[in-house]
Amino acid sequence: MPPRPLTQARVNDLKSRKSVRNLRDGTLKGFGVRILPPGRKRFFVHSQKDGRRRRRPSR
């Protein structure tokens, strides 16, 4: 299956579950959305600098 991009319609259709889940964008490396159990959605960006991983949540 080819990677699917995160579109606004796809993010709106995501449902929450009992545990936290992360869904990554198929075209933009490091970008994704975290769906929390109460249904809240937070976007994040993972990156690397000097071999150390970083995660930047949106505000």
N, C-alpha and C positions, 0 to 999 in steps of 0.2 A: 504494500500500500504506500503511495507517495505521501510525503509529509504534508500536513494540512496547516495552512496559516491560521493564526488566531484573528478572526474577524469579530466585529462588534456583535453580529448576530450569533456567532458561535459562543462567545462569552456570555451573552444574555441567556442562552439556552442551557448553560451548565447548571446542574442541580447539586446541592450539597449532600454529603454523606455523613456517616457517623465519625469519620476521621478526616483529617486534613489531607487534601490531595493537590498535587502540582500538575499543571498541564503546560507543556512548553510549546512555543511557536515552532512550526516546521520549517519556516523560511528565515527567520531572524534569530541567529544563534545567540543563546543566552537569555532570551526574553521569554517570559511565561506569566501565568496567572495562578495564584494559590487560592483554593476554595476552602473556606473554613466551615466547620460544622453548622454554625448558625446561618450560613448562607452568604456571609460577607466574602467579597472577592478583592484580592490585593494583587497588583501587578508587581513583578520583580525583574531584575536584571542581574545575571551572574557574569562575573568577569574575572580575569586573572591579571595580576601584575607581579612581576618578579617571581613567578611560580606560585604565588599565594592566591587562593580563591577568595573572591569577595561576592557578597550578595547585597544588592541595594534595593530595598523595598520602596515602593512609591509612597508618597505621603498624601 
